[in-house]
Amino acid sequence: MRHILFVCTANQCRSPMAAGLFNRQIAQLGEADRWHVASAGTWAEDQRPATMLARTTMAEQNVDISGHRSRLLDGDLLRGVDVILVMTRHHQEAIRAEFPDVADRTFMISQLIGQTFDITDPVLGTLDDYRRCAADLQQILRDGYTRLAELADRGAGNHSN
């Protein structure tokens, strides 16, 4: 089974939306049983729900993240993860500095499509900002799925589960 972890800052907007969208995608592909999907935040406060606008944005796409609760990224959570997908260059640098043993498995989500750009945090924005963020995440996950599977398979050989 491939283990993937989506990471943002507070684990209340981008990473839970990415996890929700990816869970829907793999279910539609009939591959849900091949993946374990989780999310966390570099500065998360444990047990916070996704923001109201994140839940609304996902509900508009028939993705339910109402049960999501935030959690802080830590070494235990990283154990056994094949791919860590972060939203910004800052997240990538922070994880690589604090957890150097997972540096080779930590990527900006935009790298799935051969680019390196940050996914802007919509937390202080409007519903349209959340919709744009979700649309960007969905397109990256769709277009970068093959690359993500390759990274997960490669990552599985770099650690013990």
N, C-alpha and C positions, 0 to 999 in steps of 0.2 A: 504494500500500500504506500502511496506517495503522501508525504506529510508536507503541507504548505502552511506558512504563517504570514498573514498580512499585518503590517505594522504601520501605525501613524503615531500621532502625539498622544492624544487623550483616549484613543480607542472608542470614540463616540460618534465619529462621522465617516471618514474615508475608509478605514480598515474594516469596520463592520459592513459598510455598503459593498466593498470589494468582496468580502467573504460571502455575503448574501448573493451577489450577482454571480460569483463563481460557483457557488452551490447550485444555483438554478441552471447554469450553463452545463455543468457536468451531469446533472440529472437529465437534461434534454439530450445529451450525447449518450446516455445510458452508461456513464462511467462513474457514477457517484460512489460505487463500491470500491473504486480504485484510488480514492483520495480521502485524506483526512484534512479538513479545512479548519483553521483557527485564526484568531486575530488578537492583537495586543497593542499596547501603547508604550512609548518610551517614557512618558510622563503621566501615565494613567493613574487615576484614583480607582481602586478596585470597586466593582459592583455598581458602577453607574450605567444607566440605560443609554442606548443610542439617543442622540438628540431628537427632539420632536420633528424637526425638518428632515433629518435622515430617515426616520421611520416613515414619514409622509411620502418622501421621494421613493422609497423602496415599495411602499404599499401601492403607489401608482403603477408600479411595474409588476405587481403581484408577487413581491418578495417580502416575506415577513421577517423583520429583524426585531420585533417587539420583545422577544425573550433575551436579546443580547444584553450582556453585562460586561463592562469593561474590566480589563486586567492589566496589571503592570508587567512589562516584559522583564523576564529574569532568566537566569541560567537554566533552571529546571524546565521552563517552558520551551527553551531552545533545544533541549536534549531530544534527539531523534527527528528534528525537523530537516527535511531535504532541501527546501527552498524558503528563504525569507524575502518577501517582497515588501519594500518600503516605499513611501510616497514621495520622499524628498532626499536630496543629496545629504542634508543634515542628518536625517535618520540613519542613512547608510554609514556615514562617518562615525556617528555615535555608537552604533552597534559594533562596527569593526574595531573601534578603540576599546570598548568595554568587554567585548566577547570575541577576541581575535581568532578563537578556534572555529567560529562560524563565518569568518570574513569571506571565504570562498563560496559560501552559499547565500550571501546577502546581495540583493540586487534592487535597484530602483525599478519600480513596476514598468516605467517607460522603456527600460532596456529590453523588455520582451519584444518590442517592435523596433529594436535597433536604434533607439534614441535615448537621450538623457535629459529629461525635463521633469521638473517638480509637478506634482498634483497639488494644486492650491487648496488649502484648508477652507472649506465653506462655512466654518463654525459661526462666524459673525455676519454671514451674508444672508441673502434672501433665498426663498424656495427655488428661484431660477438658478442661483449659484449652486445649490445642491443638485439640481437637475443636470446642469452642465458637468459637474464633477462626476456624477453617476454615469452620464453618457460617455465621458472620457474613459472612465474605468471599464465600462462594458466593452467599448471598442478595443481597448488595449487587451483585455482578457480574451476577447474573441479572436483578434488578429494575432495575438501572441501565444495562443494555446499550444501550438506545436513546440515552440521554443520553451515554454514553461514545462511541458512534459519532459523534454530533453534535459532541462536543468534539474528537474526532480529526480529523474533516473540517474543522472550523474551524481547528484548530491547524496543519493542513497548509498553510494559506494564509499562515501567519505566519512562516515560515522557509524557507530553501532547503535541499533535501536533498543 
